[in-house]
Amino acid sequence: MARIDLLTATARTASFAFEAEKHLHALPEPVAWALLDDKAHPLAKGTSNTVVFTLCGLEPQTRYQLQMAGGDIEFETARESRLIDIAAFGASPDSTDNTRVIQAAIDALPEHGTLKIPPGLWYSGPLFLKSHMTLFFEDGACLSGLSDRSAYPILPPRHEDGRVLGTWEGVSEACYASLLTAIDCHDINITGAGVIDGGGDRGDWWTWPKETRDGARRPRTIFISGSQAVTLSGIVVRNSPSWTVHPVLSLDVKAIGLTIENDPYSPNTDGLNPECCNDVLLQGIHFSVGDDCIAVKAGKRDPKGGLDQPCEAIRIENCLMERGHGGVVIGSEMSGTVRDVKVRRCQMIETDRGLRIKTRRGRGGLVENISVEDCVMTGVQAPLVINAFYFCDADGRSDYVQSRDALPVTDATPRISGITVRNVVADRVAIAAAAFYGLPEAPVENITIENYRVTFDPHAVADAPDMACHMEPVRHAGIISENAAFLKREGIVLSPNSQSIAV
């Protein structure tokens, strides 16, 4: 009997995983589903091409049955106190700016209410969500960010009580508010079959990737700060001004069955970056972005002050990552410690790196208990990279950061331990099967590689394994290891030709 898991249910949608333990992101062939009411009367039917999928148009507080390939599951949607349509509140596809009326509709929602975005193109500036609400996008709906920077309020670096609010690359800095912003909220759902377009290609956002303008950094598309029980499901998020989805200092965050897509040449448009968060599930997401697909971060030491708590208990499953600079990246902001990150049954296609851990002297902190299992990487230049000499920040090429001599161990010395790679296939690798560069004073510890099979790209051009000084270009290298200690190295197969290995 096929296994179906309910991942989340709102008042109007429900997301499922079909045979998630047996597949990556896509199913080998479409699988039919049938939706029935609690008396087994048929309501709807369709097919899914992916392991994770979302059903929309459900009724609140209603019991249903979902049948697929001999399996079935009963579920109940959440309760709903009221449904408000933004069009009924005065929003119009003909309007060049719906910010005021959509925000008024949000403010009018009672607890456990749903705000519906119906089909149409709805232009808006930043909207501020509140606790105990659902934002529901119908199929054909598109919320689109305005191009005029003056329409974007600036979030301060900190709350009045001193807590961090706005961040930029791990540091407390003022940032423009995102198209959707949630601050100190509980129990939020952003769900449906529509599109959230951050408007990155409009205005001047992509022309100043590392600067401030009018005293603030660029906005994300969805920014979640200090919040709890936040779920994103089913929607498409695209065209971001900078990082696409950025939860920070938040607990119990789920992103399920999303599509996150940005122009491949857009600067620093990471897909989803949990920072100093706890208990995060990222499942069934399709990424195609201009930078890292997923970047797990924990702040960095800086005179301005930054984030100071761990990012931990992160599960990444059944995701498809295409084109980005990295598939799953940890750091380089990791001063608060990143631990317990599990990547399972994911597929990475033509990302520059697969699993990438990057840090440098001055960061401090710890990266520990990171695992990648049952994954497939295709056309990835370097599937596994650990780099403790990453040359970020103004002093990144200094002797302090780049010296290969052992320096004194201090609280600014980063440490990396407990890296597991198991049952991974990497086809058409260009640079190296793996490249591990630990600090001489703090080697990478407890690396396990089991059942790792690699083929090489015959057309590959030699390049440096990662961004650091004193790295020689290589091509078709095996496992490069400097200042790195292994617990186990078993079942490693490096094929000298480009013939694909059957998974």
C-alpha positions as CSV (number, residue, x, y, z in Angstrom):
1,M,0.0,0.0,0.0
2,A,1.4,3.4,-1.0
3,R,2.3,5.8,1.8
4,I,0.7,9.3,1.9
5,D,1.7,11.8,4.5
6,L,-0.2,14.9,5.4
7,L,2.4,17.7,5.7
8,T,0.2,20.6,6.5
9,A,-3.5,21.6,6.3
10,T,-5.0,25.1,6.4
11,A,-8.7,26.0,6.1
12,R,-8.5,26.1,2.3
13,T,-5.5,23.9,1.3
14,A,-3.7,20.7,2.2
15,S,-0.2,19.5,1.3
16,F,0.9,15.9,1.0
17,A,3.9,13.7,0.3
18,F,3.4,10.6,-1.7
19,E,6.0,7.8,-1.1
20,A,8.6,10.4,0.0
21,E,11.0,7.8,1.3
22,K,11.3,6.2,-2.1
23,H,11.8,9.2,-4.5
24,L,13.6,12.4,-4.9
25,H,11.6,15.5,-6.0
26,A,9.7,14.1,-9.0
27,L,7.8,10.9,-9.4
28,P,8.9,8.5,-12.1
29,E,5.5,8.9,-13.7
30,P,2.4,10.9,-12.9
31,V,0.2,9.4,-10.1
32,A,-3.5,9.9,-10.1
33,W,-5.3,11.1,-7.0
34,A,-9.0,11.3,-6.0
35,L,-10.5,13.5,-3.3
36,L,-13.6,12.2,-1.5
37,D,-15.8,13.6,1.2
38,D,-16.3,11.9,4.5
39,K,-19.0,9.7,3.0
40,A,-16.7,8.6,0.2
41,H,-18.5,10.7,-2.5
42,P,-16.0,11.8,-5.2
43,L,-15.2,15.6,-5.2
44,A,-12.2,16.0,-7.4
45,K,-9.5,14.1,-9.2
46,G,-6.1,14.9,-10.8
47,T,-2.5,13.7,-11.0
48,S,0.7,14.7,-9.4
49,N,4.1,14.7,-11.1
50,T,6.0,15.4,-7.8
51,V,6.3,13.7,-4.5
52,V,5.0,16.8,-2.6
53,F,1.8,18.5,-3.9
54,T,-0.9,20.9,-2.6
55,L,-4.6,20.6,-3.0
56,C,-6.5,24.0,-3.1
57,G,-10.1,25.0,-3.0
58,L,-11.0,23.0,0.1
59,E,-13.7,24.0,2.7
60,P,-12.7,24.9,6.2
61,Q,-13.2,22.4,9.1
62,T,-14.2,19.6,6.8
63,R,-13.1,16.0,6.7
64,Y,-11.8,14.5,3.5
65,Q,-10.2,11.4,2.1
66,L,-7.4,11.3,-0.4
67,Q,-6.8,8.2,-2.4
68,M,-3.6,7.5,-4.5
69,A,-2.3,4.3,-6.0
70,G,-3.9,2.0,-3.5
71,G,-3.1,4.2,-0.5
72,D,-5.4,6.6,1.3
73,I,-5.4,9.1,4.1
74,E,-8.1,10.9,5.9
75,F,-7.6,14.5,7.0
76,E,-9.5,17.5,8.2
77,T,-8.9,21.2,7.2
78,A,-8.5,23.9,9.8
79,R,-11.2,26.1,11.2
80,E,-11.8,29.5,9.7
81,S,-13.5,32.4,11.5
82,R,-14.0,34.5,8.4
83,L,-13.0,34.7,4.7
84,I,-12.2,38.1,3.2
85,D,-11.6,38.7,-0.5
86,I,-9.3,41.6,-1.2
87,A,-11.4,42.6,-4.2
88,A,-14.4,43.0,-1.9
89,F,-12.3,45.3,0.2
90,G,-11.5,47.6,-2.7
91,A,-8.4,46.0,-4.3
92,S,-8.4,46.1,-8.1
93,P,-6.2,44.6,-10.9
94,D,-6.6,48.0,-12.6
95,S,-5.0,49.8,-9.6
96,T,-1.3,50.7,-9.8
97,D,-1.1,50.4,-6.0
98,N,-3.3,48.2,-3.8
99,T,-1.1,48.5,-0.7
100,R,-3.5,50.5,1.5
101,V,-6.6,48.4,0.8
102,I,-4.9,45.0,1.2
103,Q,-3.3,46.1,4.4
104,A,-6.7,47.3,5.6
105,A,-8.1,43.9,4.8
106,I,-5.3,42.2,6.8
107,D,-6.0,44.5,9.7
108,A,-9.7,43.7,9.6
109,L,-9.2,39.9,9.8
110,P,-10.3,38.3,13.0
111,E,-8.1,35.6,14.5
112,H,-8.1,32.4,12.4
113,G,-9.4,34.4,9.4
114,T,-8.4,33.9,5.8
115,L,-7.5,36.6,3.3
116,K,-8.1,35.5,-0.2
117,I,-6.1,36.8,-3.2
118,P,-8.3,36.0,-6.2
119,P,-7.1,35.5,-9.8
120,G,-5.6,38.7,-11.3
121,L,-2.4,40.8,-11.1
122,W,-2.4,42.8,-7.9
123,Y,0.3,45.5,-7.5
124,S,1.3,46.3,-3.9
125,G,4.0,47.6,-1.7
126,P,5.1,45.9,1.5
127,L,2.3,44.3,3.5
128,F,2.6,43.4,7.2
129,L,1.0,40.2,8.3
130,K,-0.3,39.4,11.8
131,S,-0.7,36.4,14.1
132,H,-3.4,33.7,13.5
133,M,-4.1,34.4,9.9
134,T,-4.0,32.7,6.5
135,L,-3.1,34.4,3.3
136,F,-4.6,32.3,0.5
137,F,-3.7,32.6,-3.2
138,E,-6.1,31.2,-5.7
139,D,-4.8,29.8,-8.9
140,G,-4.1,32.7,-11.3
141,A,-3.5,35.2,-8.5
142,C,-0.2,37.2,-8.6
143,L,0.8,39.7,-5.9
144,S,3.4,41.9,-7.5
145,G,5.8,44.2,-5.8
146,L,6.0,47.9,-6.8
147,S,9.1,49.2,-8.5
148,D,9.3,52.5,-6.7
149,R,11.7,52.3,-3.7
150,S,9.9,55.2,-1.9
151,A,6.9,52.8,-1.5
152,Y,9.0,50.6,0.8
153,P,9.3,51.5,4.5
154,I,12.6,50.9,6.2
155,L,12.8,48.4,9.0
156,P,15.2,49.5,11.8
157,P,18.1,47.2,12.8
158,R,16.5,46.5,16.2
159,H,13.3,46.7,18.1
160,E,12.9,49.4,20.8
161,D,13.8,46.8,23.4
162,G,17.1,46.1,21.7
163,R,16.2,42.8,20.0
164,V,17.5,42.2,16.5
165,L,14.9,42.9,13.8
166,G,16.5,43.8,10.5
167,T,19.5,41.9,9.3
168,W,21.8,41.9,6.4
169,E,24.2,39.0,6.0
170,G,24.1,38.2,9.7
171,V,24.5,41.8,10.9
172,S,21.9,44.1,12.5
173,E,21.2,46.6,9.7
174,A,18.3,48.6,8.5
175,C,16.6,47.0,5.5
176,Y,13.7,47.9,3.3
177,A,10.5,46.0,4.3
178,S,9.7,43.0,2.2
179,L,6.6,42.5,0.0
180,L,5.4,40.2,2.8
181,T,6.7,40.9,6.3
182,A,5.9,39.1,9.5
183,I,7.4,40.4,12.8
184,D,6.8,38.7,16.2
185,C,3.9,36.7,14.7
186,H,2.4,33.3,15.6
187,D,0.4,30.8,13.5
188,I,0.7,32.2,10.0
189,N,-0.1,30.4,6.8
190,I,0.9,31.6,3.3
191,T,-0.6,29.1,0.9
192,G,-2.3,28.4,-2.4
193,A,-1.6,28.0,-6.1
194,G,-0.8,31.6,-6.9
195,V,2.4,33.7,-7.3
196,I,4.2,36.2,-5.1
197,D,6.4,38.3,-7.4
198,G,9.0,40.4,-5.5
199,G,9.5,42.8,-8.4
200,G,13.3,42.4,-8.4
201,D,13.5,43.1,-12.2
202,R,11.6,46.4,-11.7
203,G,13.2,49.5,-10.2
204,D,16.9,49.5,-9.4
205,W,17.2,46.6,-6.8
206,W,19.7,44.5,-8.7
207,T,22.1,47.4,-9.5
208,W,23.3,47.8,-5.9
209,P,23.7,44.3,-4.4
210,K,26.2,45.1,-1.7
211,E,25.4,48.8,-1.0
212,T,22.9,50.8,1.1
213,R,20.6,53.4,-0.5
214,D,18.9,56.0,1.6
215,G,20.3,54.2,4.6
216,A,18.9,50.7,4.1
217,R,19.7,47.4,2.4
218,R,17.6,45.7,-0.2
219,P,14.4,43.9,0.8
220,R,13.6,40.2,0.6
221,T,10.4,39.0,-0.9
222,I,9.2,37.3,2.3
223,F,10.8,38.3,5.6
224,I,9.9,36.5,8.9
225,S,11.4,37.8,12.1
226,G,10.9,36.5,15.7
227,S,7.9,34.4,14.7
228,Q,6.6,30.9,15.5
229,A,4.5,28.3,13.6
230,V,4.8,29.8,10.1
231,T,4.0,27.7,7.1
232,L,4.4,28.4,3.4
233,S,2.8,25.9,1.0
234,G,2.1,25.5,-2.6
235,I,2.9,29.0,-3.9
236,V,5.4,30.3,-6.4
237,V,7.8,32.9,-5.1
238,R,9.8,34.6,-7.8
239,N,11.8,37.6,-9.0
240,S,13.2,38.7,-5.6
241,P,15.1,42.0,-5.0
242,S,17.6,40.0,-2.8
243,W,17.2,36.8,-0.7
244,T,13.8,35.4,-1.6
245,V,12.5,33.9,1.7
246,H,14.3,34.8,4.9
247,P,13.1,33.5,8.3
248,V,15.2,34.8,11.1
249,L,15.1,34.1,14.9
250,S,12.0,32.0,14.3
251,L,10.7,28.7,15.5
252,D,8.7,25.9,13.7
253,V,9.0,27.1,10.2
254,K,7.7,25.0,7.3
255,A,8.1,25.6,3.5
256,I,6.3,22.8,1.6
257,G,5.9,22.3,-2.1
258,L,7.0,25.8,-3.1
259,T,8.5,26.9,-6.4
260,I,11.2,29.6,-5.9
261,E,12.7,31.1,-9.1
262,N,14.8,34.0,-9.9
263,D,16.8,35.2,-12.9
264,P,20.1,33.3,-13.0
265,Y,22.0,36.5,-13.3
266,S,20.2,38.3,-10.5
267,P,22.7,39.2,-7.6
268,N,22.4,37.5,-4.2
269,T,18.9,36.2,-4.8
270,D,19.3,33.1,-2.6
271,G,16.2,30.9,-2.5
272,L,15.5,30.2,1.2
273,N,17.8,31.2,4.1
274,P,16.8,30.2,7.6
275,E,19.0,32.2,10.0
276,C,19.2,31.5,13.8
277,C,16.0,29.4,13.5
278,N,15.0,26.2,15.2
279,D,12.9,23.4,13.9
280,V,12.7,24.1,10.1
281,L,11.2,21.8,7.5
282,L,11.9,22.4,3.8
283,Q,10.3,19.7,1.7
284,G,9.4,19.3,-1.9
285,I,10.7,22.7,-3.0
286,H,11.9,23.5,-6.6
287,F,14.6,26.1,-6.7
288,S,16.1,27.9,-9.7
289,V,17.8,31.0,-8.5
290,G,20.7,33.5,-8.9
291,D,22.7,32.5,-5.9
292,D,22.5,29.7,-3.3
293,C,19.3,27.6,-3.3
294,I,19.3,27.1,0.5
295,A,21.7,28.9,2.8
296,V,21.6,28.0,6.5
297,K,23.0,30.8,8.6
298,A,23.6,31.9,12.2
299,G,24.8,35.4,12.2
300,K,28.3,36.8,12.3
301,R,30.5,38.8,14.7
302,D,30.5,42.4,13.8
303,P,30.9,45.8,15.6
304,K,27.3,46.6,14.7
305,G,26.1,43.5,16.5
306,G,24.5,40.5,15.0
307,L,22.5,37.4,15.7
308,D,23.7,35.2,18.6
309,Q,21.7,32.0,18.7
310,P,22.1,28.7,16.9
311,C,20.4,27.6,13.7
312,E,19.4,24.0,14.4
313,A,17.1,21.1,13.6
314,I,16.8,21.8,9.9
315,R,15.3,19.1,7.6
316,I,15.6,19.4,3.9
317,E,13.9,16.7,1.9
318,N,12.7,15.9,-1.6
319,C,13.9,19.2,-3.0
320,L,15.1,20.0,-6.6
321,M,17.8,22.6,-6.8
322,E,18.8,23.9,-10.2
323,R,21.5,26.3,-11.4
324,G,22.2,28.1,-8.1
325,H,25.7,28.7,-6.8
326,G,25.2,26.1,-4.2
327,G,22.5,23.5,-3.4
328,V,22.7,23.5,0.4
329,V,25.1,26.0,1.8
330,I,26.0,26.5,5.5
331,G,27.6,29.8,6.3
332,S,29.6,31.8,5.9
333,E,27.6,33.6,8.6
334,M,27.6,30.8,11.3
335,S,29.0,32.5,14.4
336,G,26.0,31.5,16.5
337,T,26.5,27.8,15.6
338,V,24.7,25.7,13.0
339,R,23.9,22.1,14.0
340,D,21.7,19.2,13.1
341,V,21.1,19.8,9.4
342,K,19.8,16.8,7.5
343,V,19.5,16.7,3.7
344,R,17.7,13.7,2.3
345,R,16.5,12.6,-1.1
346,C,17.3,15.8,-2.9
347,Q,18.4,16.4,-6.5
348,M,20.9,19.1,-7.5
349,I,21.3,19.9,-11.2
350,E,24.1,22.2,-12.4
351,T,24.6,24.0,-9.2
352,D,28.2,25.2,-8.7
353,R,28.5,23.3,-5.4
354,G,26.3,20.6,-3.8
355,L,26.8,20.7,0.0
356,R,29.1,23.6,0.8
357,I,30.2,24.7,4.3
358,K,32.1,28.0,4.3
359,T,33.6,29.9,7.2
360,R,36.8,31.8,8.1
361,R,38.9,32.9,11.1
362,G,37.0,35.6,13.0
363,R,33.6,33.8,12.8
364,G,33.9,31.6,15.8
365,G,31.0,29.3,16.3
366,L,30.5,25.6,15.4
367,V,29.1,23.7,12.5
368,E,28.3,20.1,13.6
369,N,26.1,17.1,12.8
370,I,25.5,17.8,9.1
371,S,24.3,14.9,6.9
372,V,23.6,14.4,3.2
373,E,21.9,11.1,2.3
374,D,20.3,9.5,-0.7
375,C,20.9,12.4,-3.0
376,V,21.7,12.8,-6.7
377,M,23.9,15.6,-8.1
378,T,24.2,16.1,-11.9
379,G,26.6,18.5,-13.5
380,V,27.7,19.9,-10.1
381,Q,31.2,21.3,-10.4
382,A,32.2,20.3,-6.8
383,P,29.6,18.2,-5.0
384,L,31.2,18.4,-1.5
385,V,33.2,21.4,-0.2
386,I,34.3,22.5,3.2
387,N,36.3,25.8,3.2
388,A,37.6,27.4,6.4
389,F,39.4,30.1,4.4
390,Y,36.4,31.7,2.7
391,F,37.6,35.2,1.6
392,C,34.5,37.2,2.5
393,D,34.4,40.6,4.1
394,A,36.9,43.5,3.7
395,D,39.7,41.5,5.4
396,G,39.0,38.3,3.6
397,R,42.3,38.1,1.8
398,S,44.4,39.2,4.9
399,D,47.1,37.0,6.3
400,Y,45.0,36.4,9.4
401,V,42.2,34.8,7.3
402,Q,44.3,33.1,4.7
403,S,47.4,32.0,6.5
404,R,48.0,28.2,6.2
405,D,50.1,28.3,9.4
406,A,48.5,27.3,12.7
407,L,47.4,30.3,14.6
408,P,46.3,30.5,18.3
409,V,42.9,29.0,19.0
410,T,40.5,31.7,20.4
411,D,36.8,32.2,20.6
412,A,37.0,33.6,17.1
413,T,38.2,30.2,15.7
414,P,35.4,28.4,13.8
415,R,35.1,24.6,14.3
416,I,33.5,22.0,12.0
417,S,32.7,18.5,13.1
418,G,30.4,15.6,12.3
419,I,29.9,15.6,8.5
420,T,28.2,12.5,7.0
421,V,27.7,11.8,3.3
422,R,26.0,8.5,2.6
423,N,24.4,7.0,-0.6
424,V,25.2,9.9,-2.9
425,V,25.6,9.8,-6.7
426,A,27.4,12.7,-8.5
427,D,27.5,12.6,-12.3
428,R,29.6,14.8,-14.5
429,V,31.7,16.4,-11.8
430,A,34.2,19.0,-13.1
431,I,36.6,20.0,-10.4
432,A,36.8,17.5,-7.5
433,A,34.7,14.8,-6.0
434,A,35.2,16.5,-2.6
435,A,37.4,19.3,-1.2
436,F,37.9,19.7,2.5
437,Y,40.1,22.6,3.7
438,G,40.2,22.8,7.5
439,L,42.2,25.3,9.6
440,P,45.6,23.9,10.8
441,E,44.7,24.9,14.3
442,A,41.1,23.5,14.1
443,P,40.9,20.7,11.6
444,V,37.6,19.4,10.3
445,E,36.7,16.4,12.5
446,N,34.6,13.3,12.2
447,I,33.9,13.1,8.5
448,T,32.1,10.0,7.2
449,I,31.7,9.1,3.5
450,E,29.9,5.9,2.6
451,N,28.7,4.7,-0.7
452,Y,29.7,7.8,-2.8
453,R,29.8,7.3,-6.5
454,V,31.2,9.9,-8.9
455,T,31.7,10.3,-12.7
456,F,33.6,13.1,-14.3
457,D,32.7,15.6,-17.0
458,P,35.1,15.0,-20.0
459,H,34.7,18.7,-21.0
460,A,35.5,20.1,-17.6
461,V,37.9,23.1,-17.3
462,A,40.2,23.3,-14.3
463,D,39.1,25.7,-11.6
464,A,39.7,26.4,-7.9
465,P,37.6,24.1,-5.7
466,D,36.3,27.1,-3.8
467,M,36.7,30.8,-3.0
468,A,40.0,31.2,-1.0
469,C,43.6,32.2,-1.6
470,H,46.3,29.7,-2.3
471,M,44.0,27.2,-4.0
472,E,45.3,25.7,-7.3
473,P,42.9,25.0,-10.1
474,V,42.2,21.3,-10.5
475,R,40.2,19.1,-12.8
476,H,38.8,15.6,-12.2
477,A,40.4,15.5,-8.7
478,G,39.3,12.9,-6.2
479,I,38.9,13.7,-2.5
480,I,41.1,16.7,-1.5
481,S,41.7,16.7,2.2
482,E,43.8,19.3,4.1
483,N,43.5,19.4,7.9
484,A,40.5,17.1,7.8
485,A,40.0,13.8,9.8
486,F,37.8,10.9,8.6
487,L,35.9,8.5,10.8
488,K,35.0,6.3,7.8
489,R,35.7,6.3,4.0
490,E,33.9,3.3,2.4
491,G,32.3,2.5,-0.9
492,I,33.8,5.5,-2.8
493,V,33.8,4.9,-6.5
494,L,35.4,7.4,-8.8
495,S,34.7,6.6,-12.5
496,P,37.3,7.8,-15.0
497,N,34.7,8.4,-17.7
498,S,31.5,10.3,-17.9
499,Q,29.2,7.3,-18.2
500,S,26.3,7.8,-15.8
501,I,26.0,5.5,-12.8
502,A,22.5,4.0,-12.3
503,V,20.9,5.2,-9.2
